[in-house]
Amino acid sequence: MNKSEIISICKKSDTLTKNQYLALYQIILHGDSFEKSEIADLLIDHVNKKSMYLLSVLWKDKDSLVRMCAYDTVSVYPAKFTYNHLISRISKENDELARSYIITSLTDISLREKVQGTIRIFKKLYIKEKSAYCILAYLRAFYLLGNNQIISKTRKYLTHSDYHIRSTASMVLDDLLDNTQNIDETLSFIKERIKKEKSVAVESKLRALIKKYGK
């Protein structure tokens, strides 16, 4: 049985056996980035300590895309398995986009389980953060975890020179607008930005926000 077949069978399994976990571990050690990413994705349906161990190995993979998939998957895992490990990964993760995934997963875990202290930790890290991706992830966290004044800071990133950042900002705003009642000012800002936006992809995201939240 080749690696693709093993992964395919695991995707269809309701419960992974000991031998399947061992097989997945071998693929993580010797497989390519696509195979590793597939493993990270399938483990979202198998929340337990064995899966957590495999994901912790994937967090250290040389490919940042693999690490992002693994960080994303653990957003559905319980805090007792993930929280402290993810906090320690923030300072170790050199890829800014991958680091933003850690922040996002920690935010989702903290929201779901009402973890205390996350805002305090994030504020210390936010002050030192230079990456726009990570700053946006922190702003999302601050807003969703209780600071309703953050939305104005977030929308400023719609004017960033890098269209990737503008695209990320539009996605973060979608989360924020979904959790607020006072959206008229932000929608007006978005409408003005659409007139100046040169990226078709970003403009499409902004128009989707207007369609979703506009009256």
C-alpha positions, 0 to 999 in steps of 0.5 A: 500500500502506497502513501496516498492509499494510506492517507485516503483510507485514513480520511475515510476512517471514523477512528484511526488504529494504532497501525494507522497512526504509525503509518501516518507518522512514517509519512510525516517523516519521509513524505512530501509537503502535500502528503503532510498537509493532507495528514494535518487536514484529516486530523481535524476529525480525530481529536486526541493525544496521538493526533496532537503528537503528530501535529506537534511534529508537523509544527516543526516541518521545514515547509511553512505551508505544512506548519500552517495546516497543522496550526489551523487544525488544532483550532478545534482541539481542546486547550488542555492539549494545545494552549501552552504549546501554541503560546510557546510556538509564537516566538519560535515561528519565523514565518509571519503568515504561519505565525498569524495562524497560531494567533488565530487558532489561539483566539478561537480556542480561547473564545470557545473555552473562555480561556483567561489570560490570552488578551494579557499575553497577546498585548505583550506580543502585539507591542513587539510584532512587526508583521502586518499579517500577525498584527491583523490576527492580534486585532481580530483577537482583541476585538473578538475577546472584548475590545470593540474599538479595534475595528477602526484599526483593522480597516486601516489595513485596507489601504496597505500597499501590499494587496495580500495584506489588504486581502487578509484585512478584508477577511478579518473584517468579515469576522469582526463585522459578523460580531458587531451591530454598529457597522455603518461607518465601516461599510462606508469606509469599505465603499470608498475603498472599492473606488480606489482598489486596484486588485480584482481579488481584493475588490471582490472580497470588499464587494462581498462584505457590502453585499453580506452586511449592507442594508 
